[in-house]
Each structure stands twice: as structure tokens, then as C-alpha cells.
Amino acid sequence: MKGDIRPAKPGEFTRRAYDAGKMDLNSCEALDALLRAETTAQRRLALSAVNGSQTRAYERIRAQLLTCMAHVEALIDFSEEDSVDDRVWPIIVSEIDALRTLLRSEVTGRTYADLVTDGIRVVLYGRPNAGKSSLLNRLARRDAAIVSARPGTTRDVIQVSLEIGGHRVLLSDTAGLRLDETDDEIERIGMERTKSELAAADIPILVCTPQDVAESENELQGGYLYINKMDTYSGTLAAPSQATVWKGNTVADGGLDELMSGLEKAIKERVAQQDLSPLVTQTRHRHLLVQVLECLDNFAACTQSDVDLVVAAEELRHAADLVGDITGVSLTSDQVLGEIFGRFCIGK
């Protein structure tokens, strides 16, 4: 390049905006997530953070921590005046307890951001030869799983990534669950892996044939039932009353219309159970909030014995600094900043 013109480094322009105070660190990470987004839901989540809603939530938490810390430090200065302690201390403890509850819900379990970013886990399970692999192939529109008339063909979890209703979906085909014992060690391991997948599933779908519907109630987990191979059956079915039931087949064209529309509805219902404005959208956020929670737990421990106000104030100060690290208010490590901006593509 001639003169002062050179290729931009990864994330250089965004880093300049951050250094100039035009963007906070959380918004920079959200911009990177927006550029990498693959689904409608991922783009909406990233845009919300880019626009500053997430940053404002962190700023409120940090301000609350600093206010509580200031009150604790005031108690240190006026510790001989019992009336001040009696009036202010219970309020501080109550506010921190409420904040602990909020943060614990964010760092444990599956959040809205987890569902959107990592994908909603839909698991197909049921007896051998119920048509789970064929169903996965039809939904994936490719031969991802081996299909055979021989029962027990699937020995391991086979997973494909789809977009359904604007959401990323991780669809898993699992080894068939036999009602009787098997001497095949590999098949037995496959069944254990099926159970592990079911334990982590957001939407488990029991796949069965019309002939097995009467016994499906004992096998149902999660309330979703897909009755496959309806093209081979003409009788009446008595499906479990507590289940959401879809019927179809994996052979004829159009045999999955009812399942696809029902699955979209189930995904929307699953997502609606979560807070749509999560605090955690990056792994870095979760790691820092876990440390914040540890500080607040240490603060709570101070309230359960002889109160050491100096230690209590220091725990709140450290917690506020950690929250500031999320938005970049108190972050000074060039290594951390380098890792974040280094993920950007050239010129962003």
C-alpha cells in the first residue's frame, strides 16, 4: 500500500469506537454476534444488545451495588450510632438478597440467550424401528442418519442443526429404547446416551407407531407425541390425553405438515417461558456474573454472624468492579480487549 494506507486489523474500527467512548464493550460484543448471526432470533437478540438495552441493565445493577456499598461505608463511619444501623442495614441486606436471586437465575439453567444462540434441543426418542431416523432425515432434508428395517440400527446420538420458526434448532436422533433387556453392550451404551439427551432436551418428542400408541403413556416424557407410519393404519387411536399429539408419516410427501406447524408452536411456547431480555448473552458475561454472585454470597455470609462492615463493603466494591468489566467501565486488560476485538472479521 502507498502512503499511510494499510489493511485494517480485525475489529480495528469497532475498537476505535470503543476507545473513543462511542460504544461500550457489551455493545461491541453484540455487534460481533450480529455479524455472525444465522437465524432471525439470533439477529433480534444481538440487535437488542447493540442498541444498549443490556448495557443499561448492567449499569442499573452496578449503580445499585455502588449505592449499597456507600451505605455500608457510611455505617462504618457512624457505627456508634445504632439508630443508623437499625434503619439502613436491613434495607441493604434485602436489596442484595434480591440481586442474588436475579443473578442466580441468570447463571444457572437455560436462559433465552442460550436457547437462541446454542439452539433449542429437540430430541426424537422411542422404541427401535419407530421411524426416528427417517423422521430426522425428512426434517433435515438429507440423509443424515442410516435408515434400516433392522431394529437398533442407531447406536449413537445423531444431531443436525435446523432453522424452524426463526430459531436455531438442534434436532437429535437417538438409539431406540427397548422395553426388555439387551445383551448387546453397544446398544446398551446407546440407550444410556439417549437417556442423557432426554435429560437435557428442551422439547422431547416420543416417536411411536399406531400399534404402540396404547402403551405410549408410560414412555412419554415432556408431553409431545408423534405417531408415525399413519399410512399403514386405518383404525382409531386413543392417544394419551395429556400429550400434544401429531400424526403423519415419513414416506409420503406432505406427511410432516402437521408436525412442522406444531413444532413451531412448541418452540414459541418454550421460548416464551424465558425472560426475553437476558443479562447473559456471552460466555464472558456468565463467568463474570458467577464471580459477582460469589462476592454477594460472601456479603450475605457477613450478615449471618458478627457483621464485619469493612469486609462487607469490600465485597460490594469488588462485585461492582466485576459488573463494570462486562461493559468495559472498569476493564483495563489489553489481553481481554484483544481477544474480544480479534474475533471480528477484517475491516469491522
N, C-alpha and C positions, 0 to 999 in steps of 0.2 A: 504494500500500500504506500502511496506517496503522501508526503507531508505528515500531518498529525492524524490521518485516518487509519483506523485499525479495526479488526473484528471485535465485536462486543463479547465480553465474557458471559458465561451463563448467569442469568439473573442480575446483570450489572445495572440495567435501568431501574429495575424494581429496588435494588439495593440503594441506588441514589435517592429514590423517592423516600425510602425508609430513613436514610441518613439525614435527609432534609426535613424530616418530620411530617411529610405529606401522607405517609402510610405507616400504620403500626405493624408490628411483627405478625400479629394474628391475621391481619388483612393480607399480608404478603403470602403467608402460607395458604390462605383461602384462594388467592389468585392462582397459585400453583395447582391447587386441587381443581379449580375451574378449568384450567388448560388441559388437565388430564381426565376430566370427567367423561364418562362413556354413556351415561343414562340421563334422562330428564331429571330424575330425583337428585342425582349427584350434582347436576348443574344448579338446581334450585338451592340446595344446601350450601354449596360454595358461594353462590351469589349473595345469600343472606349474610354470610360471614364477611365477604368483601365489602358489603355495604355498611358494616360496622355494628350490627346488632349483637354479635358475640362479644366484641370488644367492650361495648357498653355494659354488658352483663358482668364481665370481669372487672371493669372499673368500679361498678357498684359494690362488688364483693371486696375489692381492695380498700375502697373507702370505708366500708363497714368495719373491716379489720383494723384500719388505722384509727378510726374513731374509738373503737373498744380499747385499743392499746393506749390511746391518750387518756381515757378514763381510768385505766389501771394505773398509769403513771401518776395521775392526779391523786389516786388513792394512796400511792406511795408517799407523796408529798404531804398528804393530810391524814396519814394513817392513825394519828392520835385522836382524830375527830370521828368517833364511832358512828355518828349520825350519817356522815357521808358514805361510809362503807355500807351501812344498812340500806341506804336508799339506792345506791348505784350498782353495787356488786351483783345483786340478783338479776338486774336487767342485762348486765354484760354476759353473765353465765347463760341466760335464756337465749340471747342473740347468737352466741357461739354454738349452743346446742342445736339451734335451728339450722345454722350454716353447716354444721357437721352432718346433719341428716340429709341436706341437699347434696353436698359433695359426695357422700357415701353412695347415694343413688346414681350419681354420675360415673363413678369409677368402678362400680360393681354391676354385673349384669349386662344385658344388651341394650344399648341406647338407640335412639333414632339414627344417629350418625353411623353406628355400627351396622344397622340394617341397610342403610343407603350405600355406604362405602364398601363394606365387606360383602354384602349381598344377603338376601333373605334365604335362609336354608330350607328348602323343600325336599323332604325325604320320602321316596317311594319304598314301601315295605310290604311284606305279606308272605304268604306261603310260596314255596318253589313252584315255578311254572304258571304263576298267575298272570304273567304278561308285563312285569315291571320293566324288563329290558326293552321290550318292544315299545312300551309307552314312552320311555326315556328317548329312544331313537326318533319316535314320531315328533315329540316335543322339541327335540334338538334339531330335527330335520337333517340328520346324518346318522350313519351307523357308528355310534359311539360305544355301544355295548354289544357283546356277542349274543345272538339270539339262537336258541336251540330248543327242540321239543324235549330234550333230555332235562329232567328236573335237576336243579342245583348247579346250573352252568355258571352263574355268577358267584364268584368266591370272594371278591373284594368290593369295596365301595368305588363306584364309577361316578364321577362328577362332571357336569357340564355347566357353563355359565350362559344364561339367557337374559333377555330383557323382556319383562312382562309388565304391562301397565306402567311403563316408565321407570320401573325399578329393576335393579340387578338381582337376579335370582340364581342361586347355586342349587341345581337340581341333582339329586343323588339317587342312583340305582343301587340297591343293597342286596346282599345274599338272602335267599329265601329262609324264612323261619319255619322250621319243621315243628310239628306238634309232638312227634316222637323223637327219641334219642337217635343219634347217628354215630357210627363207628369211624367215620371219615374225619380225621383230625383237621384237615384243611377246611372242610365245610364247617366244622365246629368253630374254628377261629373266625371264619367269615360271619357266622351268626353273632358272635360276640362283637364284632365290628359294627354289625347292623344295630345292635342294641346301643352302642356308643353313639352312633349317628342319630338315633332316635332321641337320646337324652339331650342332644344339642340342637335338635330341629326346631325351627320356628313354625313350620307347617308340615306335620307328618301326615302322609296320605296312605291309608291302607288300600292296597290293590287286591281285589279278590274276583273270583268268577261267580256267575249267578248261582252255581251249585253250592258255593261255600257261604253265601250271604247269611243263612240262618245261624251259622256259628261265628259270624264276624264280630258280634258284640263283645265276645270275650277277648278278641285280639285288637280291638280298637284303641288307639292312643291318640288323643288330640282332637277327635271328633270329625275327621274327614275320611270319607269312604268313596273309592272309585270302583264301580262294578264294571269289570272288563268283559270282553267277549260276548256282548249282548246280541251279536249277530247269530249266536249259536243257541239262543234261548228265547222261548216264546211264552213262558208261564208268568205267573205273578210273583212278585218279590216282597218279602217282609223284612225290610232293612231296619237297623236299629233306629229307634225314634230320636235318640239324642245326637245322631250323626247328620252332618251335611253330606248328602249323597249325590254323586254324579254318575251317570251311566254312559256307556259308549263302547267303542272297540278300537283296537289299534291297527285294524286291517283296512276297513273301508274309508274312503275319503269323506271328510266331514264328520267322522266319528268322534272327534275331540272338541267339537264346538262348545258343547255344554261344559266340559272340563275347563277349557281355557277361560270362558267368561266367569265361571265360578271361582277359578284360581285368582283371577284379577281382583274379584271382590274380597276373597280371603286375604290377599296381600294388603289391600287397602285397610281392612279391619285390623290386621296385625300391626301395621304402621301407625294407625290411629291410636293404639294403646300407649304410644310413646310421646314424650314431650317433643314437639316439633321444633323447638329452639334449644338444642343441646349445648352444653358448655364444652363437651369433648368432641372434637372433630379430627384431632391428630393424636398420634401415639405420644408425642411430646407433651401434649396437654394432660393426658392421663397420668403420665409419670410424675409431672409436677404437682398435679392435684392430689395424688397419693401422698406426696411429701407434705403438702398443705394439711391434709387430713391428719397425718401423724403429729404435726405441730398442734393442731386443735385438740387431738386426743391427749397430748401431753398437758395442754392447758386445762382440760377437763379433769385430769388426774390431780392437778393442783387444787381443785375445788373440793376434792373428796377427803382431804386431810388438812393439816395445818397449811393455810394458804401462804405461799411464797410469792408475793406480788411482783418481785423483780423477775423471777423465772417466768411467771405468767405473762408479763409484758414482753419479755424477750421471745417467747413462743409466738405471740401475736405478730411481733415485728418480723420474725422470720417467715411466717405464713404470708404476710403482706408482700414481702420481697419476692417470694416464690410466685405469687399471682402476678406480680409485676413482670416476672420473667416470661410469662405467657404472651403478654402484649409487647414486651420489649422495653417497658418503662425502666426497669432496674437491671436489664441484661447488659453485661459488658464483655462477655466472652466472644472473641472473634472466631474461635473454633466453632461454636454453636451457630453463629451467623453464617459462617462459611458453608456449613453443612446444609443449612436451610436454603440459601440462595443458590448453592451449587446444584440443586435438583432442577432448577429452571432450565429450559432449553435456551440455546444461544439467542441473544437479542432481546429477551424479555426483561 
